[in-house]
Amino acid sequence: MYIMALNCGSSSLKYQIFDADSKKQIVGGNVEKIGSPDSFITQKYPDGKKEKKETPMQNHNEALNVVMGMLRAASVDMNEIRGVGHRVVMGGSKYASSVEITDEVMREIQNWRDLMPLHIPASLMGIESARQMLPNATQVAVFDTAFLQTMPEYAYRYAVPDAWYRELGVRRYGFHGTSHLYVSKRAAVMLGKPAADCNLITMHIGSGASGVAIKNGRAVDTTLGMTPTAGLMMGTRPGDVDAGALLYVMEKLKLSPEQMTKHMNKDSGHVGITKCFADRRDVESNRETNPDCKLSLEMEVHSVKKYIGAFMAELGHVDALVFTAGVGENDDYLRGKFCEGLEELGIKIDASKNAKALARLDAGESVISADDSKVKVFMIPTNEEIVIVEDTIGIMNGTYNPNHLMMKYSFSC
């Protein structure tokens, strides 16, 4: 029996097929540039082999059709795909755990279309397509926001008119929940104690970025907000910005909400400061010769360090600081800068350990803190897909526990 993990982005589709018994990946791949004439699919195998196919795919339904054809060509029996776990970016306050997808769940997801105009339509089309192509498979929604729904009200509420919250749902939700869940469980294993006994700061830093404060195994705060534009500085998103400044710019430049949404999601962050680079690798390689790149990195470092300090104050005691995702797993330079000067707070990096802990060079879970660091510092490669797969299997066989501290994950203590 196979389980498919499906992640539909605004113009992309990522998929992986797992064996339900061994939890091992069989095959996976990415579809990129959906909606463009130069769209293509790259299918990857555990032995490192890759297959690439260029074909126009106008929407996610066409993309999933191409995926199914590639899987059949790889001798994957479609009848053996008994479950599909969908990453859904927003579950609101209604869904604090993964759920089997019903028509009611589809209607609830539809309600978030206006807030997530790029992600929700793609997710809905991916779900509908999977339901049609795999009618005998159980469809499960794994929400990006679910892990963060244990935040106390004083942490997730904004100090805005109460009616905005009551009637429009204006509050902090947070994202990257499956990643933060996975690395928090692995950090507990590395610490040698139950997740419920761990206080952690987890930093998911990739093109998008978020930090989470975790107390006794549960999320109590996050850097992201109602949308993925708040908190830490990112590749193309600004992080925290004075709302009044945005209103001022909209008024002066006569921008529509749609135009401002584009600027906040595509034209800000590193690309906004450097005017050309969104990828940290490009920013770093030019930091010595381009003052804008140097400034941009200094701004990100300031942003991350500020939140680490704030979360330490919020938690009181911290067992470990965890870095994950593209930058967190592969950028020893930035990891070092994020921790530089935090020695008085109990965070001390070992430069040699940090330099070796690179996931792109096949480094696995690593301790990068000095032996005398009061707070452990870990690099943990994330694995959101295994969370999606195990939640899907649990819902299918009736063993899923919506309380993640009670859920028996294979990667947890």
C-alpha positions as a Markdown table, in Angstrom:
| # | Residue | x | y | z |
|---|---|---|---|---|
| 1 | Met | 0.0 | 0.0 | 0.0 |
| 2 | Tyr | 1.2 | 3.5 | -0.9 |
| 3 | Ile | 0.6 | 6.9 | 0.5 |
| 4 | Met | 1.0 | 10.0 | -1.6 |
| 5 | Ala | 2.1 | 13.3 | 0.0 |
| 6 | Leu | 1.0 | 16.2 | -2.2 |
| 7 | Asn | 2.0 | 19.9 | -1.8 |
| 8 | Cys | 0.4 | 22.3 | -4.3 |
| 9 | Gly | 1.9 | 25.8 | -4.5 |
| 10 | Ser | 0.7 | 28.7 | -6.5 |
| 11 | Ser | 2.6 | 27.5 | -9.6 |
| 12 | Ser | 4.2 | 24.3 | -8.4 |
| 13 | Leu | 3.3 | 20.8 | -7.3 |
| 14 | Lys | 5.5 | 18.6 | -5.2 |
| 15 | Tyr | 4.7 | 14.9 | -4.6 |
| 16 | Gln | 6.2 | 11.9 | -2.9 |
| 17 | Ile | 5.1 | 8.3 | -2.8 |
| 18 | Phe | 5.8 | 6.3 | 0.4 |
| 19 | Asp | 5.5 | 2.7 | 1.3 |
| 20 | Ala | 2.9 | 2.6 | 4.1 |
| 21 | Asp | 4.6 | -0.1 | 6.1 |
| 22 | Ser | 8.2 | 0.9 | 5.9 |
| 23 | Lys | 7.5 | 4.7 | 5.7 |
| 24 | Lys | 10.2 | 4.8 | 3.0 |
| 25 | Gln | 10.0 | 7.0 | 0.0 |
| 26 | Ile | 9.5 | 5.1 | -3.3 |
| 27 | Val | 9.6 | 8.0 | -5.8 |
| 28 | Gly | 8.9 | 11.7 | -5.7 |
| 29 | Gly | 9.2 | 14.9 | -7.8 |
| 30 | Asn | 8.4 | 18.5 | -8.6 |
| 31 | Val | 6.3 | 20.2 | -11.2 |
| 32 | Glu | 7.4 | 23.8 | -11.8 |
| 33 | Lys | 6.1 | 26.8 | -13.7 |
| 34 | Ile | 2.5 | 25.6 | -13.9 |
| 35 | Gly | 0.5 | 27.9 | -16.1 |
| 36 | Ser | 3.6 | 28.8 | -18.2 |
| 37 | Pro | 4.4 | 27.3 | -21.6 |
| 38 | Asp | 7.8 | 26.2 | -20.3 |
| 39 | Ser | 6.4 | 24.1 | -17.4 |
| 40 | Phe | 8.2 | 20.9 | -16.6 |
| 41 | Ile | 8.4 | 18.0 | -14.2 |
| 42 | Thr | 11.4 | 16.4 | -12.6 |
| 43 | Gln | 10.9 | 12.9 | -11.0 |
| 44 | Lys | 13.5 | 11.7 | -8.5 |
| 45 | Tyr | 14.3 | 8.3 | -7.2 |
| 46 | Pro | 16.0 | 7.2 | -3.9 |
| 47 | Asp | 19.2 | 6.1 | -5.8 |
| 48 | Gly | 19.7 | 9.7 | -7.1 |
| 49 | Lys | 18.3 | 9.0 | -10.6 |
| 50 | Lys | 16.3 | 11.9 | -12.1 |
| 51 | Glu | 13.9 | 12.1 | -15.1 |
| 52 | Lys | 12.8 | 15.4 | -16.6 |
| 53 | Lys | 9.9 | 16.0 | -18.9 |
| 54 | Glu | 9.0 | 19.4 | -20.4 |
| 55 | Thr | 5.3 | 19.8 | -21.3 |
| 56 | Pro | 2.8 | 22.6 | -21.0 |
| 57 | Met | 0.6 | 22.4 | -17.9 |
| 58 | Gln | -2.0 | 25.1 | -17.6 |
| 59 | Asn | -3.3 | 24.2 | -14.1 |
| 60 | His | -2.8 | 21.8 | -11.3 |
| 61 | Asn | -5.3 | 19.3 | -12.8 |
| 62 | Glu | -3.2 | 19.0 | -15.9 |
| 63 | Ala | 0.0 | 18.8 | -13.7 |
| 64 | Leu | -1.4 | 15.9 | -11.6 |
| 65 | Asn | -2.4 | 14.1 | -14.8 |
| 66 | Val | 1.3 | 14.3 | -15.9 |
| 67 | Val | 2.4 | 13.2 | -12.5 |
| 68 | Met | 0.2 | 10.1 | -12.7 |
| 69 | Gly | 1.6 | 9.3 | -16.1 |
| 70 | Met | 5.2 | 9.6 | -14.8 |
| 71 | Leu | 4.3 | 7.3 | -11.8 |
| 72 | Arg | 2.8 | 4.7 | -14.1 |
| 73 | Ala | 5.9 | 4.8 | -16.2 |
| 74 | Ala | 7.9 | 4.1 | -13.0 |
| 75 | Ser | 5.7 | 1.0 | -12.4 |
| 76 | Val | 3.7 | 2.5 | -9.5 |
| 77 | Asp | 0.3 | 0.8 | -9.3 |
| 78 | Met | -2.3 | 3.5 | -9.0 |
| 79 | Asn | -4.6 | 1.1 | -7.2 |
| 80 | Glu | -2.1 | 0.8 | -4.4 |
| 81 | Ile | -2.2 | 4.5 | -3.6 |
| 82 | Arg | -4.8 | 4.2 | -0.8 |
| 83 | Gly | -4.2 | 7.6 | 0.9 |
| 84 | Val | -3.3 | 11.1 | -0.2 |
| 85 | Gly | -2.1 | 13.6 | 2.3 |
| 86 | His | -2.5 | 17.2 | 1.2 |
| 87 | Arg | -0.5 | 20.1 | 2.6 |
| 88 | Val | -3.0 | 22.9 | 3.0 |
| 89 | Val | -1.5 | 26.2 | 4.0 |
| 90 | Met | -4.4 | 27.6 | 6.1 |
| 91 | Gly | -6.8 | 25.8 | 8.5 |
| 92 | Gly | -7.8 | 28.9 | 10.5 |
| 93 | Ser | -8.8 | 28.4 | 14.1 |
| 94 | Lys | -11.2 | 25.6 | 13.2 |
| 95 | Tyr | -8.6 | 23.0 | 12.5 |
| 96 | Ala | -5.9 | 22.3 | 15.1 |
| 97 | Ser | -5.1 | 18.9 | 13.7 |
| 98 | Ser | -5.2 | 17.0 | 10.4 |
| 99 | Val | -8.6 | 15.8 | 9.2 |
| 100 | Glu | -10.1 | 13.6 | 6.5 |
| 101 | Ile | -11.3 | 15.7 | 3.7 |
| 102 | Thr | -15.1 | 15.9 | 3.3 |
| 103 | Asp | -17.3 | 18.4 | 1.4 |
| 104 | Glu | -17.6 | 20.4 | 4.6 |
| 105 | Val | -13.8 | 20.6 | 5.0 |
| 106 | Met | -13.6 | 21.7 | 1.4 |
| 107 | Arg | -16.1 | 24.5 | 2.1 |
| 108 | Glu | -14.1 | 25.6 | 5.1 |
| 109 | Ile | -10.9 | 25.7 | 3.1 |
| 110 | Gln | -12.7 | 27.7 | 0.4 |
| 111 | Asn | -13.5 | 30.4 | 3.0 |
| 112 | Trp | -9.7 | 31.2 | 3.2 |
| 113 | Arg | -9.4 | 31.9 | -0.5 |
| 114 | Asp | -9.5 | 35.7 | -0.1 |
| 115 | Leu | -6.7 | 35.7 | 2.5 |
| 116 | Met | -4.5 | 33.2 | 0.6 |
| 117 | Pro | -5.4 | 33.9 | -3.1 |
| 118 | Leu | -2.3 | 32.2 | -4.4 |
| 119 | His | -2.2 | 29.1 | -2.3 |
| 120 | Ile | -5.8 | 28.1 | -1.5 |
| 121 | Pro | -7.1 | 27.8 | -5.1 |
| 122 | Ala | -4.1 | 25.6 | -5.9 |
| 123 | Ser | -4.8 | 23.4 | -2.9 |
| 124 | Leu | -8.4 | 23.1 | -3.8 |
| 125 | Met | -7.7 | 22.1 | -7.4 |
| 126 | Gly | -5.1 | 19.6 | -6.2 |
| 127 | Ile | -7.6 | 18.0 | -3.8 |
| 128 | Glu | -10.4 | 17.9 | -6.4 |
| 129 | Ser | -8.0 | 16.4 | -9.0 |
| 130 | Ala | -6.7 | 13.7 | -6.6 |
| 131 | Arg | -10.3 | 12.8 | -5.6 |
| 132 | Gln | -11.2 | 12.3 | -9.2 |
| 133 | Met | -8.1 | 10.4 | -10.3 |
| 134 | Leu | -7.8 | 8.3 | -7.1 |
| 135 | Pro | -11.4 | 7.8 | -6.1 |
| 136 | Asn | -10.7 | 4.9 | -3.7 |
| 137 | Ala | -8.0 | 6.8 | -1.8 |
| 138 | Thr | -8.6 | 8.5 | 1.5 |
| 139 | Gln | -7.9 | 12.2 | 1.2 |
| 140 | Val | -6.5 | 14.0 | 4.2 |
| 141 | Ala | -5.7 | 17.7 | 4.8 |
| 142 | Val | -2.6 | 18.4 | 6.9 |
| 143 | Phe | -2.8 | 22.1 | 7.8 |
| 144 | Asp | 0.3 | 24.3 | 7.9 |
| 145 | Thr | -1.3 | 26.2 | 10.8 |
| 146 | Ala | -2.4 | 23.3 | 13.0 |
| 147 | Phe | 0.7 | 22.9 | 15.1 |
| 148 | Leu | 0.5 | 26.6 | 16.0 |
| 149 | Gln | -3.1 | 26.5 | 17.3 |
| 150 | Thr | -1.9 | 25.8 | 20.9 |
| 151 | Met | -0.8 | 29.4 | 21.2 |
| 152 | Pro | -2.6 | 31.2 | 24.1 |
| 153 | Glu | -5.0 | 33.9 | 23.2 |
| 154 | Tyr | -2.8 | 36.7 | 24.5 |
| 155 | Ala | -0.1 | 35.5 | 22.0 |
| 156 | Tyr | -2.3 | 35.1 | 18.9 |
| 157 | Arg | -4.6 | 38.2 | 19.3 |
| 158 | Tyr | -3.8 | 41.5 | 17.8 |
| 159 | Ala | -4.6 | 44.7 | 19.6 |
| 160 | Val | -7.2 | 45.8 | 17.0 |
| 161 | Pro | -11.0 | 46.4 | 17.2 |
| 162 | Asp | -12.5 | 43.2 | 18.7 |
| 163 | Ala | -15.0 | 42.9 | 15.9 |
| 164 | Trp | -12.2 | 42.4 | 13.4 |
| 165 | Tyr | -11.3 | 39.2 | 15.3 |
| 166 | Arg | -14.8 | 38.0 | 16.0 |
| 167 | Glu | -16.2 | 38.7 | 12.6 |
| 168 | Leu | -13.2 | 38.5 | 10.2 |
| 169 | Gly | -10.9 | 36.2 | 12.0 |
| 170 | Val | -8.0 | 38.7 | 12.2 |
| 171 | Arg | -5.4 | 37.1 | 14.4 |
| 172 | Arg | -2.0 | 35.4 | 14.3 |
| 173 | Tyr | -2.1 | 31.9 | 12.8 |
| 174 | Gly | 1.5 | 31.1 | 11.9 |
| 175 | Phe | 2.7 | 28.7 | 9.2 |
| 176 | His | 5.3 | 26.0 | 8.5 |
| 177 | Gly | 3.6 | 23.9 | 11.2 |
| 178 | Thr | 4.5 | 20.5 | 10.0 |
| 179 | Ser | 8.2 | 21.5 | 9.8 |
| 180 | His | 8.2 | 22.9 | 13.3 |
| 181 | Leu | 6.4 | 19.8 | 14.6 |
| 182 | Tyr | 8.9 | 17.4 | 13.0 |
| 183 | Val | 12.1 | 19.2 | 14.2 |
| 184 | Ser | 10.7 | 19.7 | 17.7 |
| 185 | Lys | 10.1 | 15.9 | 18.0 |
| 186 | Arg | 13.6 | 15.2 | 16.7 |
| 187 | Ala | 15.1 | 17.8 | 19.0 |
| 188 | Ala | 13.5 | 16.0 | 22.0 |
| 189 | Val | 15.1 | 12.7 | 20.8 |
| 190 | Met | 18.5 | 14.4 | 20.6 |
| 191 | Leu | 17.9 | 15.8 | 24.1 |
| 192 | Gly | 17.0 | 12.4 | 25.3 |
| 193 | Lys | 13.7 | 13.3 | 27.0 |
| 194 | Pro | 10.0 | 13.5 | 26.1 |
| 195 | Ala | 8.8 | 16.3 | 23.9 |
| 196 | Ala | 6.4 | 17.4 | 26.6 |
| 197 | Asp | 9.4 | 18.2 | 28.8 |
| 198 | Cys | 11.2 | 20.3 | 26.2 |
| 199 | Asn | 11.4 | 24.1 | 25.8 |
| 200 | Leu | 12.6 | 24.9 | 22.3 |
| 201 | Ile | 13.1 | 27.7 | 19.8 |
| 202 | Thr | 12.7 | 26.3 | 16.3 |
| 203 | Met | 13.8 | 28.4 | 13.3 |
| 204 | His | 12.6 | 27.4 | 9.9 |
| 205 | Ile | 14.7 | 29.6 | 7.6 |
| 206 | Gly | 14.3 | 29.1 | 3.9 |
| 207 | Ser | 13.0 | 31.5 | 1.2 |
| 208 | Gly | 10.1 | 31.9 | 3.6 |
| 209 | Ala | 11.0 | 31.9 | 7.3 |
| 210 | Ser | 9.4 | 31.5 | 10.7 |
| 211 | Gly | 10.4 | 30.9 | 14.3 |
| 212 | Val | 8.3 | 29.2 | 17.0 |
| 213 | Ala | 8.6 | 29.3 | 20.7 |
| 214 | Ile | 7.7 | 25.8 | 22.1 |
| 215 | Lys | 7.0 | 25.3 | 25.8 |
| 216 | Asn | 6.6 | 21.8 | 27.2 |
| 217 | Gly | 6.2 | 20.5 | 23.7 |
| 218 | Arg | 3.5 | 22.9 | 22.6 |
| 219 | Ala | 3.8 | 26.0 | 20.4 |
| 220 | Val | 3.2 | 29.2 | 22.4 |
| 221 | Asp | 4.3 | 31.9 | 20.0 |
| 222 | Thr | 5.4 | 32.4 | 16.4 |
| 223 | Thr | 7.0 | 35.1 | 14.3 |
| 224 | Leu | 4.5 | 34.8 | 11.4 |
| 225 | Gly | 1.0 | 36.3 | 11.6 |
| 226 | Met | -2.3 | 36.2 | 9.8 |
| 227 | Thr | -0.3 | 36.0 | 6.6 |
| 228 | Pro | 3.2 | 34.7 | 5.8 |
| 229 | Thr | 4.6 | 38.3 | 5.4 |
| 230 | Ala | 5.2 | 39.1 | 9.1 |
| 231 | Gly | 8.0 | 38.3 | 11.5 |
| 232 | Leu | 11.5 | 37.5 | 10.1 |
| 233 | Met | 13.0 | 39.1 | 7.0 |
| 234 | Met | 12.7 | 36.6 | 4.1 |
| 235 | Gly | 13.8 | 36.2 | 0.5 |
| 236 | Thr | 11.0 | 38.2 | -1.0 |
| 237 | Arg | 8.8 | 39.1 | 2.0 |
| 238 | Pro | 9.6 | 41.9 | 4.4 |
| 239 | Gly | 8.9 | 40.5 | 7.9 |
| 240 | Asp | 7.6 | 43.0 | 10.4 |
| 241 | Val | 6.6 | 46.4 | 8.9 |
| 242 | Asp | 4.7 | 49.3 | 10.5 |
| 243 | Ala | 1.1 | 49.0 | 9.2 |
| 244 | Gly | 1.0 | 52.8 | 9.0 |
| 245 | Ala | 3.9 | 52.8 | 6.6 |
| 246 | Leu | 2.0 | 50.5 | 4.3 |
| 247 | Leu | -1.0 | 52.7 | 4.3 |
| 248 | Tyr | 1.1 | 55.8 | 3.7 |
| 249 | Val | 2.8 | 54.1 | 0.6 |
| 250 | Met | -0.6 | 52.9 | -0.7 |
| 251 | Glu | -2.0 | 56.4 | -0.5 |
| 252 | Lys | 1.1 | 58.1 | -2.0 |
| 253 | Leu | 1.5 | 55.7 | -4.9 |
| 254 | Lys | -2.2 | 55.0 | -5.3 |
| 255 | Leu | -1.7 | 51.3 | -5.0 |
| 256 | Ser | -4.6 | 48.8 | -4.9 |
| 257 | Pro | -4.6 | 46.0 | -2.3 |
| 258 | Glu | -3.7 | 43.6 | -5.0 |
| 259 | Gln | -0.6 | 45.7 | -6.0 |
| 260 | Met | 0.5 | 46.0 | -2.3 |
| 261 | Thr | 0.0 | 42.2 | -1.8 |
| 262 | Lys | 2.4 | 41.6 | -4.7 |
| 263 | His | 5.0 | 44.1 | -3.3 |
| 264 | Met | 4.8 | 42.4 | 0.1 |
| 265 | Asn | 5.1 | 38.9 | -1.2 |
| 266 | Lys | 7.3 | 39.2 | -4.3 |
| 267 | Asp | 9.3 | 42.5 | -4.1 |
| 268 | Ser | 10.4 | 42.8 | -0.5 |
| 269 | Gly | 12.9 | 41.1 | 1.8 |
| 270 | His | 16.3 | 40.5 | 0.3 |
| 271 | Val | 15.2 | 41.2 | -3.2 |
| 272 | Gly | 13.8 | 44.5 | -2.1 |
| 273 | Ile | 17.0 | 45.6 | -0.4 |
| 274 | Thr | 19.5 | 44.2 | -2.9 |
| 275 | Lys | 17.3 | 45.0 | -5.9 |
| 276 | Cys | 18.3 | 41.8 | -7.6 |
| 277 | Phe | 18.9 | 38.9 | -5.2 |
| 278 | Ala | 16.3 | 36.8 | -3.3 |
| 279 | Asp | 18.5 | 33.7 | -2.8 |
| 280 | Arg | 20.8 | 34.0 | 0.2 |
| 281 | Arg | 23.6 | 32.3 | -1.7 |
| 282 | Asp | 23.7 | 35.2 | -4.2 |
| 283 | Val | 23.4 | 37.8 | -1.4 |
| 284 | Glu | 26.3 | 36.2 | 0.5 |
| 285 | Ser | 28.6 | 35.8 | -2.5 |
| 286 | Asn | 28.3 | 39.5 | -3.1 |
| 287 | Arg | 28.4 | 40.8 | 0.4 |
| 288 | Glu | 32.0 | 42.0 | 0.2 |
| 289 | Thr | 31.6 | 44.0 | -3.0 |
| 290 | Asn | 27.9 | 45.1 | -2.9 |
| 291 | Pro | 27.0 | 47.3 | 0.1 |
| 292 | Asp | 23.3 | 46.5 | -0.4 |
| 293 | Cys | 24.0 | 42.8 | 0.0 |
| 294 | Lys | 26.0 | 43.5 | 3.2 |
| 295 | Leu | 23.1 | 45.6 | 4.6 |
| 296 | Ser | 20.5 | 43.0 | 3.6 |
| 297 | Leu | 22.3 | 40.2 | 5.5 |
| 298 | Glu | 22.8 | 42.5 | 8.5 |
| 299 | Met | 19.1 | 43.2 | 8.5 |
| 300 | Glu | 18.2 | 39.5 | 8.5 |
| 301 | Val | 20.7 | 38.7 | 11.2 |
| 302 | His | 19.2 | 41.5 | 13.3 |
| 303 | Ser | 15.7 | 40.2 | 12.7 |
| 304 | Val | 16.5 | 36.6 | 13.7 |
| 305 | Lys | 18.6 | 37.5 | 16.8 |
| 306 | Lys | 15.8 | 39.8 | 18.0 |
| 307 | Tyr | 13.2 | 37.1 | 17.9 |
| 308 | Ile | 15.6 | 34.5 | 19.5 |
| 309 | Gly | 16.0 | 36.9 | 22.4 |
| 310 | Ala | 12.3 | 37.6 | 22.6 |
| 311 | Phe | 11.4 | 33.9 | 22.7 |
| 312 | Met | 14.0 | 33.2 | 25.3 |
| 313 | Ala | 12.4 | 35.9 | 27.5 |
| 314 | Glu | 9.0 | 34.3 | 26.9 |
| 315 | Leu | 10.1 | 30.8 | 27.6 |
| 316 | Gly | 12.3 | 31.5 | 30.6 |
| 317 | His | 14.3 | 28.3 | 30.2 |
| 318 | Val | 15.4 | 27.0 | 26.8 |
| 319 | Asp | 16.7 | 23.5 | 26.2 |
| 320 | Ala | 17.7 | 23.9 | 22.5 |
| 321 | Leu | 17.7 | 26.3 | 19.6 |
| 322 | Val | 17.0 | 24.5 | 16.3 |
| 323 | Phe | 17.8 | 25.6 | 12.8 |
| 324 | Thr | 16.1 | 23.9 | 9.8 |
| 325 | Ala | 14.9 | 24.4 | 6.1 |
| 326 | Gly | 17.1 | 25.5 | 3.2 |
| 327 | Val | 19.1 | 28.3 | 4.9 |
| 328 | Gly | 19.0 | 26.8 | 8.4 |
| 329 | Glu | 20.3 | 23.4 | 7.2 |
| 330 | Asn | 22.9 | 24.6 | 4.7 |
| 331 | Asp | 24.2 | 28.1 | 5.6 |
| 332 | Asp | 26.9 | 27.9 | 8.3 |
| 333 | Tyr | 27.8 | 31.5 | 7.8 |
| 334 | Leu | 24.4 | 32.8 | 8.7 |
| 335 | Arg | 23.8 | 30.3 | 11.5 |
| 336 | Gly | 27.0 | 31.6 | 13.0 |
| 337 | Lys | 25.9 | 35.2 | 12.6 |
| 338 | Phe | 22.5 | 34.4 | 14.1 |
| 339 | Cys | 24.2 | 33.2 | 17.3 |
| 340 | Glu | 27.0 | 35.6 | 17.4 |
| 341 | Gly | 26.9 | 37.8 | 20.6 |
| 342 | Leu | 24.4 | 35.6 | 22.4 |
| 343 | Glu | 26.9 | 34.0 | 24.7 |
| 344 | Glu | 25.6 | 35.9 | 27.7 |
| 345 | Leu | 22.2 | 34.3 | 27.0 |
| 346 | Gly | 23.8 | 30.8 | 27.1 |
| 347 | Ile | 24.1 | 30.2 | 23.3 |
| 348 | Lys | 27.6 | 29.4 | 22.2 |
| 349 | Ile | 28.4 | 28.0 | 18.7 |
| 350 | Asp | 31.3 | 25.7 | 18.0 |
| 351 | Ala | 32.7 | 27.0 | 14.7 |
| 352 | Ser | 34.1 | 23.7 | 13.6 |
| 353 | Lys | 30.9 | 21.7 | 14.2 |
| 354 | Asn | 28.9 | 24.4 | 12.6 |
| 355 | Ala | 31.0 | 24.4 | 9.4 |
| 356 | Lys | 30.5 | 20.6 | 9.0 |
| 357 | Ala | 26.8 | 20.6 | 9.6 |
| 358 | Leu | 25.6 | 21.0 | 6.0 |
| 359 | Ala | 22.6 | 19.0 | 4.9 |
| 360 | Arg | 23.6 | 19.5 | 1.2 |
| 361 | Leu | 26.8 | 17.5 | 2.0 |
| 362 | Asp | 24.7 | 14.8 | 3.5 |
| 363 | Ala | 25.2 | 15.9 | 7.1 |
| 364 | Gly | 22.4 | 14.6 | 9.3 |
| 365 | Glu | 21.1 | 15.9 | 12.6 |
| 366 | Ser | 24.0 | 17.7 | 14.2 |
| 367 | Val | 24.9 | 19.4 | 17.5 |
| 368 | Ile | 26.6 | 22.7 | 16.5 |
| 369 | Ser | 26.9 | 24.3 | 19.9 |
| 370 | Ala | 30.0 | 24.3 | 22.0 |
| 371 | Asp | 30.4 | 21.7 | 24.8 |
| 372 | Asp | 30.0 | 24.4 | 27.4 |
| 373 | Ser | 26.9 | 26.1 | 25.8 |
| 374 | Lys | 24.1 | 26.3 | 28.3 |
| 375 | Val | 21.6 | 26.0 | 25.4 |
| 376 | Lys | 22.1 | 23.3 | 22.9 |
| 377 | Val | 22.1 | 24.4 | 19.2 |
| 378 | Phe | 21.0 | 21.8 | 16.6 |
| 379 | Met | 20.8 | 21.6 | 12.9 |
| 380 | Ile | 18.0 | 19.2 | 12.0 |
| 381 | Pro | 17.0 | 18.6 | 8.4 |
| 382 | Thr | 13.2 | 18.9 | 8.2 |
| 383 | Asn | 10.9 | 16.2 | 6.8 |
| 384 | Glu | 7.4 | 17.6 | 6.4 |
| 385 | Glu | 6.4 | 14.8 | 4.1 |
| 386 | Ile | 6.8 | 12.1 | 6.8 |
| 387 | Val | 4.4 | 14.1 | 9.0 |
| 388 | Ile | 1.9 | 14.2 | 6.2 |
| 389 | Val | 2.3 | 10.5 | 5.5 |
| 390 | Glu | 2.0 | 9.4 | 9.2 |
| 391 | Asp | -1.0 | 11.7 | 9.8 |
| 392 | Thr | -2.7 | 10.2 | 6.7 |
| 393 | Ile | -2.0 | 6.6 | 7.8 |
| 394 | Gly | -3.2 | 7.4 | 11.3 |
| 395 | Ile | -6.5 | 8.8 | 10.1 |
| 396 | Met | -7.0 | 5.9 | 7.7 |
| 397 | Asn | -6.5 | 3.2 | 10.4 |
| 398 | Gly | -8.0 | 5.0 | 13.3 |
| 399 | Thr | -4.8 | 5.5 | 15.3 |
| 400 | Tyr | -4.4 | 9.3 | 14.7 |
| 401 | Asn | -4.4 | 11.4 | 17.8 |
| 402 | Pro | -5.1 | 15.1 | 17.3 |
| 403 | Asn | -3.0 | 15.8 | 20.4 |
| 404 | His | 0.4 | 15.6 | 18.8 |
| 405 | Leu | 2.1 | 15.0 | 22.1 |
| 406 | Met | 0.1 | 11.7 | 22.3 |
| 407 | Met | 0.5 | 10.8 | 18.7 |
| 408 | Lys | 2.9 | 7.9 | 18.2 |
| 409 | Tyr | 5.1 | 9.2 | 15.4 |
| 410 | Ser | 7.9 | 6.9 | 14.2 |
| 411 | Phe | 10.4 | 9.8 | 14.4 |
| 412 | Ser | 9.5 | 10.7 | 18.0 |
| 413 | Cys | 10.4 | 9.3 | 21.4 |
